[in-house]
Amino acid sequence: MLFADSIHRKAAIVNLRSSLRTQRSLGGNSTEDTGGSMSFSESRNKADQGIEQEHRDVSNLGEDKPPAMPDLPDLLPARMLNECVYCPRLFYLEFVQSQFVDSADTVEGRERHKRVDKETGRLPAAGETGESNNAQEAAASSTGGEEDVQHARSVMLSGPAARLIARIDLIEATGDRVTPIDYKRGEVPDHLPAKAWDADLVQLCAQALILRENGYTCDEAAIYYCRSKTRVPVPIDEPLISRTLSARDDAFAVAASGQIPPPLVDSPKCPGCSLVGICLPDETRTLATLQSGGKPGETRRLTPARDDPMPVYVQAYSGAVGKTGDQIYISAKDQPKQTVRLLDMSQLNLFGNIQVTTQAIRELASHGIPICYFSFGGYFQAMTIGLTHKNVELRIRQYEAAGIAERSLQFARAFIVGKIRNCRTLLRRNTVKPPLDALRDLNDLRKAAARAGSTPTLLGLEGNAAKIYFRHFTEMFKPAGQEAPAFDFTTRNRRPPKDPVNAMLSFAYSLLAKELTTTAQRVGFDPFLGLFHRPRYGRPALALDLAEEFRPIVADSVVLQLINTGEIREKDFVQRGNACNLTQNGRRTFLNAFERRLDSLVTHPIFGYTISYRRILEVQTRLLAACILGEFPEYVPFTTR
């Protein structure tokens, strides 16, 4: 029977042979490689490929040296000028790094712009006295019905001399005299002398300068506030022109600097910004202040504790995924069709021979929703993604860091220190009688890893820590004689795993690698070039780097939870020769537990706010990006107390 849970606060796990319902409860904790070879498919921008090759063998980073930047556009969009005046950091994220996400405000603004976004009406050429084109007067107009006023909507013009370009919402033209009108979704800021924000004034002035350069007379612009249904005139005078040209020069200087501006400090602008989850203003400022010896203020949680979109898992020997309207449907022979809204999906994960239509692939790619392909054995094999991220700057810096032994070792030490510390915490919390010798040895290995002078030394320390940790792994199982079934575990083995515990550990690490591969891709990294794990064909090395600190507290925790609660039993495994794997129903039970763990809330030890583990995966990946881009000197791994 085809089955799909609602994915509002839980993952949709579609099982074509089972109708078990997903339950929601807290997950449990785990450590290691994804197991098996992986072959990843992804589309790449040709420009990105050239830059990747050019910077693969960089020999020197330089602390204050900006990265080699791709050529910037010759013309600055007036909207980007607005962003730079409003927040230089936001401007850099959008203009230089090409980052953008929607929020409720941006969607509302787009809806209110629909009318003026349609290219209608005729703008007479400069010098031409046009007659009325009988176009419908705009809601923003208050001309009293004069017949010689013409209206043109959504007009793209550029001014090469001013180095500006703009798509103007509405232009009123009376002969050679024109008035640009910009639509804003909000209300009139009556408390300001000009009844308009400075960033909006500069944007209007830029449009006026472009019109002047094209031969029109433009002495006044206007802003139409949709909520207030009010038109506010904006005189184009010399002080405003001077501010606009100065802001333009500042914007080009910021873009050419190769260094993102620092975040605003406790600004009321941040909570309403659609890019706040990418910018992480308070988190970045907190880490920069701490690492410079200062005392940071409160770190605000400016994003939701949990993500609304959730992964969808489909298990089937054969089936199909397609698109209908704004929904994705999942079907199989003799089974009812299941649908999921695109708005509710963060990933599509396929186990088995499931066909996906071209229309569904294109729609998922355009929405930035990756399609992840797994074998029936649970190996993460491939990924289909769209060209949704254009942050070439971050990849350049990533290649530079990976090419410098000392720089990459600095990050590797942090990953392994975080992993060993979390392994020790898990042992201390979950054993009836904590193994004091093991805890002491793990603490010593953590300190040694922080001082490791080479990658081989660090690998040796990590291996020793793993041996100690797994030697005591069964001590975290529920004591014999209670409801939980007995599971034997003596040592970590893989490729293939030989017993149920190792089968679950391998599957957990594969899922964790998938999560961090898609997260790294979304942030703008190349997930295949690591800082600790060396490049190997088909291996998402950077995702494995990021996974190190989360192996105990996410992956291992899920395995322990399933064993100790009795959710998973011997019947959920299949043994073939010397290899062991989960059955389809066992895998479904595991996926439910894994998603519960990612959805559970935890308090961040540095920032003090509570968010889900899934959100922490993204926060830590973005903080790694900020560190690589030079916003603070050291990456700090996530550790629990």
N, C-alpha and C positions, 0 to 999 in steps of 0.2 A: 504494500500500500504506500502510495506516495505521501510524504509527510514534510511539512515545513512549518517550523515555529514562527511566531511573530518575532521580528528582529528589533522591536522596540525594547531595549535593555537586555536582549539575549540574542545569541547568534541563531540564524536559521540553519538547521542541519537537515538536509533533505535526504532521506533514506528510502530507496525504492523497494526495500524489503522489510521495512519495519515501521510501526506507527507509535513507537514509544515517545512519550512526551518529554520535552526538556524541562528539568527542574532547576530551580535557581537556589544555590547555596554557596557558601564560601569554599574556595578551593584550598589546596594544601601546598609542597616545595621540591628542585633538581639540578647535572653538570656535563657538556661535550659536543662532539662533531655532529653534523647533520646525518651522517651515516649514508654511504652509497654515493655514487657519482651523480652529478647534477648537470643538466644541459639547459641553459637559460636562453630564451629567445626574447629579444627586445629591439624595438625600433629605435634608431638613433638619428639625431639631427646631423647632417653632414658637416656643418660647421663645428659641432661639438667633437666629432671624430678627429677633425684636423687639429683642434686645440689639444685633445687628449694625446695625440701622437707627438706633437711639438713639445709638450711639457712632461713627457714620461721620464726623461733622464735629466731632470734639473739637479744641479750639484750644490746650489747654495740658496737658502731661503732669505736670510737677512732679517733681523728682528723688525726693522722699520721700513723694509722695502715693500712697496705695494706690488701686487701680482701683475703680471703682464695682462693688460685688459684688452678685450676685443674693442674694435673701433666703435665709438659712440656715434649716434645719429648727428647729422649736421644741424637739424632743426629740433627745437625743444617744444613738445606739445604744451599748449596753454594749460591743459589740465594738470600736467606734471609740474608746471610752475606753481600752480595752486597748492599741490601736495608739498612742494619744497618749502613754501612759506608756512604752511600749516605744521609740517613736521619733516625736517631734513632726512631723518631716518626712514620714514615712510616713503619719501621720494626715492631714496636709494634702493629700497627693497623693490619698488615697482619699476623704476626706470632702468636701473642698472642690472638688477638681478631678475627682472621680469616675474616677480612673485605677485600673485593676487588670489584671493579667495573671497567668495561672496559672504555677506552677512544679511540679516534681515533689513538693515538700512540700505545696503547697495541694491538688493532686490526691489525694495520699495521705490528707490530712486529711479531704477530702470523702468519700472512700471509707469511712473509719473512722466518719464521722458518719451514714452512710446510715440506720442503724437508728433513731437518735434524731431524725433529720430528718423521719421520718414522724409525722404528727399522730395519735397514738393515745392512748387512755386518757382518763379524765375527771378534771379538777381540780375538787373540790367548791368551791362558792362559800364565801367567808369567812363563818364562823359556822355553816356546815352541817357536821354530823358525818356523813361519808360512810362507806359500807361498802365493802369491797373490791370492785373491779370485775373481779376475776379476770384482770386484764391480766398478761401475762408479766412477771416481775420483770426489771429491767434488769441488765446485766452489772455495772454499777457498784454495785448494791445489796448490802448485807451486813446485812440487818435480821433474818436468822434466820427468815424465813418468816412473820412476824407477819401475821395475816389482816387487820388494820385499816389496813394501809399501802396507799395507792393510788398509782399511778404514771401520770403524764401526760407525754407526750413532745412536744417541739417546740411549746412554748406561748408565744404572743406576748402580752406584757403591757406596759403603759406606766405611768409615774408622772409625771403632769404637774407636780406640785409639785416633784418632784426633777429635772424636766426630763430624764428618762431613759426609754429604751425598750429592750426586749430580747426576743429569741427564746431561751427557756431550753431547753437540750437535754433535761433530765429534771427533773421535780419529784416528790419523794416527799412525800406528804401523810398526816398522821395527825391527823384532826380539823382544827383551825385551825393546827396546827403544820406548817410545810413546810420542805423542804430542797432548794434548787436544786443541781443537779449539772451540771457542765460537763465535756465530754469533750475531752481533749487527746491528740494522736496520739503524743507523745513519751514519754520516761521520767521518772520522779520525779527532780527535782533534789535529791538527798540532801545535797548540800553546803550547801544553804540552810537556815537555822533553821526556817522555816515549811514547808520541803519544797515550795515553790511559788514561781514568779516573781512579783515585785511587780505586774506588769501583769495577771497572771491573778487575783491576789488582789483587785485593784481591780475587775475585771470581775465577779467573783462577788459582791462587796459591792454593786455597782450592782444586780445582780439581786435581792439580798436587800432593798435599799431599795425597789425597785419592788413586791416582794411585800408588804412592810409597808404601803406606801401603799394597796395593794388590800385591806387588812384582815386579812392573815395574820400569824401569829407566826413569825418567822424569826430564829433565834439562831445558826444554823450553816449553812454551805454545804459543798460538797465538790467536789474535782476528781478525775476518773477518768483516769489515765494509761494509754492503750491498750497501749503497748508493754510497760510494766511490769505491766499488769493489776492496778493498785494504786489504791485510793481514799484520798485525803488529805483529812481534815476541815479546814475553814476556819472558825474562830470569828468571828462578826460582832461585834466589839467596838468601843468608841468610837475608839481610835486608827486602826483601819482605816476606819471611817466618815468620820473627819476627813480622812484621806488621799484617800479616794474623792471627797468633795465638793470638795476643793481641786483634785484632778485634773480634775474636771468643769468647774470654773470656768476652769482653765488651757486646757482644750480649746476651750471656747467663745471664749476670748480669742484663741487662735491662729487659729481659723477666721474670726473677725471682723476680724483684722488686715489681711487682704488681701495679706500678704507671706509667702511660704513660708519656714519656718524653715531655718537653715543646716544643711548635712549633718553627720552625725556624723564625728568625726575618727578615722581608722584604726580604726574599730569592727569587732569580730569579728561584729557583727550583720549587716553589709552583704553579705558573700558569700552568705549563705543567703536573702536577701530577694528575693521574686519581682519587686519593682519596681526592682531595682538598675539595670537597663538604662534605665529612665525617669529615675530619681533622679540617676544619674551623680555619686555623692558625691565621689569622689576628683578627677574631672575638674573639677567645679565649684569645689571647694576650691583646686585647683591654680591655675586661672585667676584666682580672686578674690585669692589670695595674691600671684601674680605682678603683677597690675595694681595692687595696693596697695603694691608695693615690697618685699614680703617674699620669703623663700626657701622654696618649698614642699618637702615631703617627697616620697617616692616615690609615684607614681601607680599604684595596683594595677589590673590588668585584671580586673574582676569579672564580665565577661560572656564568653561564648564568642567565639573569634576569628572564627568564621563562623556564619551562621544555618543551622539545619537545614531549615526550610521554604524552598522555592525556587519561582521563577515557572514557570508552565506556559504554553507558547505553542502555539496551534492555528492552522494555515493550511489553508484549504479554500474551494473555491468553494461548497460546500454541506455541511452536517454538523449534528450535534446534540450538545449537552452536557446530561447529566442526572445524577441522583443515585440511587445504590443503596446503602443502608446508610450507612456512614461513608466512602463513596468517591464520587468523581465519575467518570462514564464519558464517553468521547468516541467517537462512532460516525459512520460514513458508509456510503453504499450500497456493497455488495460489499466492505466492508473489515472486518477483525476489530475487535471493540470493545476499546478500551484503557481502563484504570482507573487512577486516582491517589487515594491516601488524602488526605482533607482535612487530616490532620495534617501532611502533607508539602508542602502548597501555601501559598505566600505571595501569589500573584496568579494570575488567569486572564486571559491575553491572547489576543484573538481577531482574526484577520486573515481577512476574507471574510464570506460570508453564512452564519453559523453560528447556529443557534437554541439558546437555553438555556431549559430547562424552569423553570417557576415554583418547583418544589421545589428545583432546584439553586440558583436565585437566592436563595431564602430561606435555604438552608443556608449558602451562601457568605457572605451578608450577616451572618448570626448569628455566624459565626466570624471576622468582620472581614477577610475575603478579598475584595479589590476585583476587579471584572470590568472589564478595560480593552479598549475597542473601537478597532481600527485599520482604516483603509481598506486596500485592497490596495496602494496606493501608499506605505503606511507612515506615514500621518498619524494622530496620536493624536486621536481624535474624541470619545470619550465614556467615562464611567466610572460603574459602578454600585457603590454602597457601602451599608453598613448604618448604623444609628444607634449606632455603637460608641463614639464619643467625645463626651464631654459637658463638655469643658474650656472653658467659656464665659469664664473668667478670662483665659486666654491670648489668645483672640480679641479681647476688649475691649482689652487692652494692645497687640495688634497694630494695631488700628484707630487707637488713640491715637498710636502711633509713626508710622504712615503719614500721619497728619494734621498732623504737625509737620515742617516742611521741614528744619530743622537735624538733628532726630533721625533722620529717614529718610535724609538725606544721609550721616550718620555710618556707617550700615550699608552704604549704596551704595558708599562709598569702600572699605570693607573687602572687599566682593565683587570690585570691579574691581582693587584692589591684588593680591588673591590670584590673579585670572585672569592679569594681566600677568606676575606673578612665575612662575607655572607655565608660561606660554607661553615665557618666556625660558629656563627650565630645560629644557624639551623641546627647544628649538633647540640649546642648548649640549650636551645629551647625545647627540642623534641625528644631528648633522651631522658629516661627515668632517672638514671644515674649518670650525669655528664662525665665523659671520659676526660679526666683532668689532664692526663699526659698528652692526649691528642689535641686538646684545646691549647695547651702550652706550645706544642710543636707548631700548630697552625699559626699561632700568633708570632712565633719566631720566624716562620717562613714568610708571613706577611711583611714583617719588617725587612727581611732580607730582599724580598721582591721589590720593595720601595727603593732599595739601593743598588739593584742589579745593574752591572756595568755593560752587559751585552745581551742580545736576544737569546743566544744559546744558554746562558746562565739563567735567564728568566724562564725559559722552557723547562730547564731542570727543576727549578723551584716549584713551578706549577705542577709538574708531574709528581713530585714528592708530596705536595699538598693533596693532590687528587687521590694518591694511594692511601694516605692517612684518612681522608674523608670517607672514601668508599669502604675502607676496612671496618668502619664503625656505622655504615649506612643502615644495616639491619637493626641496629639498636634503636632506630627511630620508628620501627614497625611496632604495631600494637602487640602487647605481650600475648604469648600463646595461651590458648584456653578461652579467649573471648571470641566474639562472633566473626571477626575478620579471618579469612582463610590464611593458612601458612604459605609464605612465599620464600623460596630459597634464593639467597644471593651471596656469592662469595667474592666476585671480582667483576669489574666492568669489562664487558666484551661487546663486540659489534661486528658488522659486515660479514655475516649476519649476526644479530643477537641470538644467543643460545638458550635463553630462559625468559620467562614472562617479565621479570623486573627490568632486564636489559632491553627487552622489546619495547616496554613503555618508556624507558629513558631515551632510547633512540628516536622514538616517535615524538616525544616531547621536544627534543632538541631540533628535530626537523621542523616542527611547527614554530618554535621560537625563531629559528633562522628565517623562516618564511615571513614572520611578522616584521623582523628587523630588516629584511631585504626590501620589502615594500615600503617600510618607513624611511629607510635610507634613500631609496629612490625618490620618494615624495619630498624629502627635505632638499634634495639636489645633489647628493653624493653619487659617485660610481660605487655600487655595492660590491664590485668584484676586486677592487684594489684596497687591501687592508693595510693597517699600520703594525699589527702584530702577526696575524696569519699571513703567510707569504702567498703571492698570487699563484693560483693553480687553475688550469682550464676548468671552467664550469663551476668553480667554488666561489660563493659570495663572501669573500674574505673579510670585508669591512663589517658585514652583518654578523659574522662569527666573532669579530672583535667586540662589537657592542653586546653580543649575547653573553659574554663571559660573566659579567657581574649579575646577570639575571638567571643564569642556569640554576643556582641553588634555590632562589626565592620564588621563581616562577615555575620552571620545568620540574625540578626535583620535588617541589612542594605539591604539584599536581599528582605525581606518582605516589607520594606518601599519603595524600588525602584519599586517593582511590583504594589503596591497600588497607588503610586503617579504618575506613568507613565500611569496607566490604562491598563497595559499589562494583568492583571488578573482581571476577572469580576465574577459576581455572577454565571454565567453559568458554570464556571470552578469548581464549588463545588457541592457536593451531600450531602443532609441532610437526615439522616435516624434516626428517633426518636430523641434522644438527642445528637446524634453524627454527626459531620461534617467532610468531607474529600474532598480532591481534586479529580477531575475526571482524566481520563487518559490524556486527552489533557491539563488539568490544571497542572498536574504533569510535563508534558513535558515542558510547558512554565516555570515552576518553576526551573526545572533542567537546562534549558538554562541560566536563570538569575543567578543561583547559580554558574555555571561554569564561566560565565562572571566575576562574582565578584572575584573568586579565580584567574582568569587570569589577573585581573587588577593590575597595578603597584602602588607601594607605597614606600615612602622613609622611610628607617629604622631610628628611632629617635636617635639611639646610633651610628650606623656604618656609616650613612650618604649616603649609596648607595641606588639605586632603584631596587627593585625586586618585583615579583608578590606575592600576598597573599599565593598562593599555596607553593611557595618557602619559605615564612616566616614560614609557619606551620612546615616545615622540619627543618629550621634553629633553631627555638625555641625548638623543640624537641631534636635536637642534643646538643644545649646549656644546656638543662636540664640534658642530659646524662653527659656532661663535668663537670657540677657542682656536680652531684652525684659521679662522679669519682674523685673529689677533685682538679680539675684544677683551680677553683676559688670558693670563699666561698658562694656566694649568687646568686640564680637564679633571673634574671631580666625579668619581663614580657614585652610583646610587647604592647606598648600603642601609640595611635596617639595624635597629638597635636590639 
